[in-house]
Amino acid sequence: MSGAPRGRRPGITVGRLAVLVVLALVVAVGATLLATWGDGGGGQDGRNGAGAGRPSPAPSVDGTPYAYTTEKELVLMRGDRPLARVPRVFDLADTQQNTVVWTHDGRRLAFFSDDALLERTEDTRLITVDARTGEVRRLPCPGCYDLAPVAEHEVAVLRWDSDATRALRFDLTRPKAAGTEITAPAGNGSSWQIRFLGGTRSHLLTAQYTTVAGSDTAMDLRLLDRDGQEVAAYPPFDSNAYMPAALATLGDRERIAVAARQNPGGCAAPFPIHPLGLNGEVGGSDQSAALPPGFLPGVTGGIEVNDLWWGPDRHLYATISAWTCDNSRRAEDDKQRLHRPATLFRLDGDKWVSAGDQPATVVRPLDRDTRMVLAIPDCVGRTNRDDGVTYCNTGTLHRERDGKRTEVADGVLSLSAPATVS
């Protein structure tokens, strides 16, 4: 399952100037390094004892692997030891530029190089990392812009080519093989770009803006089989494109859920979570336990679903923050008053219940007693900080065991791990 994509946070206007300055500095330094590492050979990009081009070391310590990203690198961890550090500029402003996915067998993770951020889309590469050895490989993937896991050890990729969207599948057990073309998503005929929300072993979920009620927009979700053929369409969702989504294959069942990000930036902001069926069914859930006091949908108060995922116990989990509205203020940012920072909730039946009271933006279990927790400031209301973009999008990563947290890293953008605990 992919690593906890988060959308634009309410009340924050994100500028790109600071990000581009960072990109220019990092890429200037990284160009020489990338020339040395090469494109597809063995070895690790991490400075953990393996030289570029040399054979990868034996698998590291046992345990469930996980990965986190900062502004400048992806770090693959197993236990307390980093297996790989992969230099790559990650976008502070736009999470859709930062997608990291794990294969369903949990043995590899994949993401794109940062070339598209620098408007060098033809140089884009699909980067894969072996979660057992830390070996890093790069496959040419010109024009590629989105990906999702499918089957056991494959990823499906969307590619923009000659004014048309193409789709390919890469078998990550064959590191030098080119992608196999599959049926490209047909879309809804609009000019907006099609994206993946995720994948199970047998299905892929796509999203695309559509126009409803004259000029209003909504998200059009389609379910595809692993070969790209459409098998179901869902009613339009009142949301923007930054929809948290959870897709997993657990046991013999495929499970899908999405959260609809309504009116981001407004104080009165519901954020419903919907389990989805494989035949186009849309379910609902009772969020009463997560809502702020006096909540009236679209009138007062709001919540944000920061992260959504299926646990190995087959429950759906989410981290949800809540705020109230001071309607004596005029600006939407000024109205927001934090009621509860993002904390962990679990779906029991059709009702959400609290599953933790410590701040948590992204959570991933490693075993029955241990989980990784990323806590990012909620930034509800107006944030008057010179470093607002960085402050509101990065946080501290902890290892939590029996309720006690130990800091692992700071300045962390995202956290990801395999969908099932190994």
N, C-alpha and C positions, 0 to 999 in steps of 0.2 A: 504494500500500500504506500501510497505516496506520503512524503513528509510534511504533513501539516501545513498546506498552503494557507496563508492568512490574507484577507483582503485589505483594502485601504481602510484605516481606522477612522471612525466617526470624528468629525471636528478637526481633521488635520488636512491642510492644503500642502501637497508635496511638490517641491520644486526639484528640477533635474540638474540645476547648475552645479550644486555641490557634489552630486553623484558623478557627473561627467568629469569633474576635476580629479576625483579619486581614481576614476577609470584610467584617465590619461597617465597618471603617475604610476599606477600599478602595472599597466600594460607596458610602459616603457621599460620597467625593470624586468617584467616577465618575458619579454620577447626573446632575450638572450637565453633564458632558461628553457623555454619551449623549444628553441632550436636545438638545444643539447639533448632534451628528452626524446625527441622524435615522436612518431605518430602511433606506432602499433607494437613496439617491442615489449618484452617483459621488463620487469623491474617496477619500482614504486616511485611515485613523485614525492612521497613522504621522506623527511630527513630522519629516518629511523634505522639507519644502518645499511640499507640496500642502495647501492649505487645505480645510477641510470643505466639501463641496458643489461644489468646483471640478473641472474636468475632470482626469482622471488624466494624469500625465506620460507621455511616450513610453517604450517598454520600456527597461529599464536594460541594464547590461553583459551580454554573452553568458555562457553557462555554465549548469550545472545548478542550479536553485534548491533551497533547503532551508529548513526552519523549525525553530525551537526555542521552547520555552516556559519561562517562569519562573513564580514565584508570581503575578505581576501582569500578564503580557502574553504574547502570541504575537508573535514576530519572524520575518518572512519575509525571507530573504537571497538575493541573487544576486551571486556574486563576493564582494567585500568590502563591498558596499553594502546596507544594509537598505532593502527596497522598501516595507515596511509594518510598523508596530507597532500591534497591536490590543489595547487594554486588556481584560483578562478575568481574573477570579480563577481560578486552577487549584488543585485540591485536592492538598495534600501527602500526604494519607493514602490516597486512593482513586483509583487510576488509571482506573477505569471512568467517572469523572466528567470525564476529561480527553482523550477520544478526538479525535484529529486525523487526517483521511484525505485522501489525494490522489486525484484522478481518474486513471483509467488512462492518459489522454493526457498526464498530467503538467502540465496547464495551470492547474489550480485546486486549492486545498485548502479543506476544509470542517470546521467544528466547531460545537458549540452554544454559546450564551451561557451565562453562569453563573447564570441565574435559578433553575434547579432546585436549586442549592446553597443558595439562600436561600428554598427552599420557595415559589417563585413560578413553578410549572411552566407555568401558563397564559400567562406572558409569555415563554416560551422562544422564541429565534430561531435559525434556521440561518444561521450566518455563513460567507460565502464570500470568498476572496481570490484575485484574479487573479495568477498567478505570473509574468506578463510585465510587468504594469503596477503591481501592488500595490493595485489598486482593491478596496475592501471593500464588500460588500453584506450586508444583513440581511433574511431572509425570515421572516415569522411562522410559528412551528411549535409551537403550544401542545401541551403534553403529550409532546413528542418527547424521547426519552431515549437513543437509540443510532442509529448510522449506519455504512454501509459503502459503498465504491465499487463501481460496476457499470457495464457497457457502456463507452463511450469517455469520456464526460464527464458521467456521472450519479452520484448517490448514492441509495441506498435508506435509508429512515428508518423506525424503529419508534416508534410513538406510542401512549401510553396514553390511552384515551378511553372514558369511561362503563363502567369495569370490564372493558374488552376491549382487546386489542392490535390496532392497525391498522398497516398497512404502506403506505408511499408511495415513489414515485420522483420525484426532482427533477432536471430537466435544467438543469445549471448554465450552459449557453449561453443560457438564456432566464431572465434574472435576476428578472423580475417574474412569471413563471408560477407558479401554485400547483402543489403536488405532485400527481402522478397516482396514484390509489389502485391498489394491486396486492393479490394474495391475501395475507392475513395468515398468518404461520406457525401451523400447527395446534398445535404443541407436543405434550407427552406427557400432558396432562391434570392435571399437578401445579399447585400454586399458585405455584411459583417463576417469576420473570420470565424471559422469553426474551430473549437478547441475540445480537448479531452477533459472530462472531470475525473476519470480514473478507469480502472478495469478490474474485472474478476478473471478467473482462469478461462472462462468461456465467452465473456461479453466485454464490450467497450461502451462507455457512456460519453456522448458528445453534447456540447452546449453551443448555442448560437443565438445572438440577439434576433428578435423578431419584432414586428410592429403590430400592436393591438390597439383597439379603440381609437382608430384614427392615427394619432401621432405618438402615443405612448409606446414604450418598449417593454419587452419581457424576455425571459430566457426560454428558448425552445430546446428541450432535451430529447435526444433520440438514443435508443439502445441498439447496438450493433452486435453481430456475432464476431468471432475472432477473425473472420475473413473480410469484415467490413460491410457485410450485408445487414440492412436495417431489419430489426425484428419487432420493435415497438416504438411508439411515439407517446410522449406524455403531454398533458395539457400545459399551456404556457405558465411559467412561474413568475410572479411579481418579484423580480430580483435583478441585480446587475450581474456581471460576469464573474464576480469574485465570490462564487458560491462554495462554501465548505462542502466537501463530499466525502463519503466513506464507502469504499467498495472492497469486498473481501470474499474469498471462498473459504468457508470454515466447515470442516467435515464434508458432507455431501451437499451443502447448501450454499448458494450464492446470495450475498446480502448487500443491499444498496440503500443508501440514505443520502439526502441532500438537505442543506439549510438555505433558506431564501433570504438573502441580504436586502431588505427593503429600505428604501429611502436613506442610504448611508449619509451621515452628516446631519440629519435631522434629529431633534430630541425625541419626538414621539416615534419610536422605531421598533416595531415587532420584528421577530426573527424566527419564524416557524421552522420546525424540523420535520421532514417528511420521509418515512421509510417508503421505498419504491418496490413495486413488483416487477417481475420479468415480462409481464404482459401489458404494461402501461398503467398499472394501478398506482394511485397516489394515496398514501396513508397519512394520518395525522398523529400528533402526540400532545399530551397535556403538560405544559410548561409552568404550571402554577407555582411549583416550588422554586423556580428560578426567576420569577418575575419580581419587580420592585413593588413596594406597597402602593396601593391605589392605582395600579396599572389599568389603563383603558386603551385597547389597541388603537393606534393612530391618533390618540388624544393626549395622553400624558405618560411619561416614562418610556424606557427602552431597554433592550438587552442586545448583547452581541455574542454570537456563537463564534468563538475564536478558533476552535478546532473540533473535528468530528471524526470518530474512528470506531471500528469494531474491535472489541477485546477478544482475547482467546477464550473467554468464558461465554462468547456468543452474545454478549450484551453490547448495545450501542452506547458509546461514551461521548461526552462533549465537555468543553470548558466554556463557561458562560459568565459574562459580567453583566451588571445591571445598574441603572441609574434612574433618578427621578428628574422631573422637569420643574424649574422655577419659572413659571410663565410671566412673572413680573419683568423678566429680561426680554429684550427684543431679538438679539441674535441667537441663533440655534445653539452655537457653541457655548454662549454664556448661560443658557438655560440648564445645561446638564450638570447634575450633582451626583457624584458617584455614590451608589448605595452599597455595592458589593464588588470587590475586584473579581477578576476571572477565577473561578474555582471549578472543581471537578463535579460533574453530574453523570448519573447512569440512568438509562431507560429501563424501567421495570414494567413489563407489560406495555401499557400505553402511557405511563406516567413517568416523568423525570423526577429522580430523587437525588438529594445531595450525597456525594461520595467522597467529600473531603472539604476541609475548611481553610487550608493554606492556599495562598495565591498560586495559580497554575495556569499558564497559557497553552502549553502543549505537554502532554503526558504520554510516555510509552513504557509499557511493562517489559522488564527483562526476564523476570522469573516470578514465582509466586510471592516472594518477599521484597523484591527490588524493582524500582522503576526510575526512569529518568524524567526529570521535570524541568521544563523551561518556563521561567517567569519573566514576562515582559511588562513594563508599565502599561496600565490601561489607557492613560491619556484621554480620559473622559472629560469633556469640556475644553475650554481654551487652554492651550499649552504655550505659555510665553517663555520659551527657552531658545537660546541661540542654537543649541544642538538638538532641536526638536525632532528632526527626521531620524537621527541616530537614536536618541533617547526613547522615542516612541516605537521603534521597530526592532530593537535589540534588547537582550536581557541576560540573566544569569542562569546557567545550566547547573542543575543539582542531581546527584544520585540520592534517592530516597529509600531508606530501608527502615521498616517498622516505624514510619512516621518521622524519622530523623533525617535531615538533609545535610549532605556534604557538597560543597561547591566544587565543580569540575572545570568550568570555564565561564568567562564573562564576554560581553560583546557578541552574543550568539543570536543569529537571525532565525534559524529553524532547527528542528529536531525531527529525525525520522528513524524508523526501525522496521524490520519485517512484520507483516501483518499477523503472523502467528509466532508465539514464543518457541524458540528452538531449544 
